[in-house]
Amino acid sequence: MKKLIITVVGHDKVGIIAKVCTYLAENGVNILDISQTIVDGYFNMMMVVDAGRTADVTKLSKELGSIGEEIGVVIHCQHEDIFNMMHRV
Amino acid sequence: MINISEVLETNKMIDQENLDVRTITLGISLMDCIDSDLDTVKKNIYEKITTTARDLVAVGQEIEAEYGVPIVNKRISVTPVALVGGAACRTSDDYVELAKILDQAAKTVGVNFLGGFSALVSKGMTKSDELLMHAIPKALAVTERVCSSVNVGSTKTGIDMDAVKLMGEIIKETAELTKEEDSLGCAKLVVFCNAPDDNPFMAGAFHGVTEGDAVIHVGVSGPGVVKTALSKVRGENFEVLCETIKKTAFKITRVGQLVAQEASRRLHIPFGIIDLSLAPTPAIGDSVAEILQEIGLERTGAPGTTAALALLNDQVKKGGVMASSYVGGLSGAFIPVSEDQGMIDAVQAGALTLEKLEAMTCVCSVGLDMIAIPGDTTAATISGIIADEMAIGMVNQKTTAVRLIPVVGKGVGEMVEFGGLLGYAPVMPVNAFSCDAFVNRGGRIPAPIHSFKN
């Protein structure tokens, strides 16, 4: 299991989650957890997803990035280890 | 499980505060390339580098994409070439040939710099060392990506003043041969005392003879992250200040450790060390000088600068050491003038002088770095500046270095543009009193008394 963290940051609008979830469903990525919050008027969402063992993270990350550009938000898709390393001893 | 605020904190560091991994540097031993025939050596070197480093850039990009953290440079360091070319090179031009083949190999594998056109002469120079040193000006003028360094002293051996004298002349000659590009060649040439074998940072990187066949070193960065963290504790006491730097350094270094482990695993090359340096770039907000200002100085160079830098350097190490399994290299805050907007501003405002920079190098790595000086500075004066800096390293048992650029045709106050990560700098004044008689004495300065520890 390759756990990835997807973050979406930008102005809140209708259909952000729908758009991201549709893409993930089409690419066989399973969502494990979603949390969201509004900071200073900005929409912040974090998804923990399971991309399976063989997922091409580079491709997912690139395509999610372009979806973000389409709808005017910033989408990152990163391996969870970078956060674990930084915030857990 | 990781929570949203932690994830957002990390991404803010990357997106807004210039957190990055400054370099993955692949150290490659060229000892097995030695031959008495120059063409065979050239062939061996090219093949060894292009085979060992074949996947370096691709793997770097892969890690970058998967973890979402920029890896700014992918680089190579090699065994000091004076050791590799000794049997084959009869003239300095033979060494220039080796520099060309290194440049070609660097271009083939797609790295932006390759370090190791170097000689280690802290106690004396062999014929081979001398030939290489005389080849440096031409080698740096005809190649694009090759970096050179010469270690002229150490705490254990003292300082080889003949080499110091020669390097003053070599720096002048390098400046002259690259005068069309604001003497850019000198930006690729470092003179060291106590040079580390495992430094991943250019221009001083080389793969020491104590290292294995190939090894991955990683240099982290992130002055912007430290600066932002400190902006939240303005007015607090030194305990809070130091704790904040330490915690931030830990987080930054952990990213480096992750990248190093991954690069090592994917390239099937052992992990060497993490270099815990705060390396600035000319980008706004990526400045060590701005951290010093955040600590409480109006400008870098104001009274208190050396103390502030000392505590910064120490806390970065204390935070970083726990974050990584092996640390090494230079590990300290870098204070290059041309590569740090805050430093450039301080020089232009008249707050920062060469003498204050020299004092600052007593408490941090690495030395007088990327400083443009007038083109008419004499070779002896440059040697004198080198000798001073080497003495600081020798006596304090630390690495010190000198990377000065005597810009041909330019005088004090004029601007010099090096481009890219090398940045730009105002030409700084140099003390004009002569040190000729001192430099011309010849011989060695003995090792200091506290080096005799056996």
Interface residues (C-beta under 8 A of the other chain):
Chain A: I5 T7 V9 D33 S35 Q36 T37 V39 N44 M46 V48 V57 T58 S61 K62 V74 H76 C77 Q78 H79 E80 D81 I82 F83 N84 M85 M86 H87 R88
Chain B: M1 I2 N3 I4 E6 V7 L8 E9 T10 N11 D15 E62 A65 E66 Y67 G68 V69 K251 R254 V255 Q257 L258
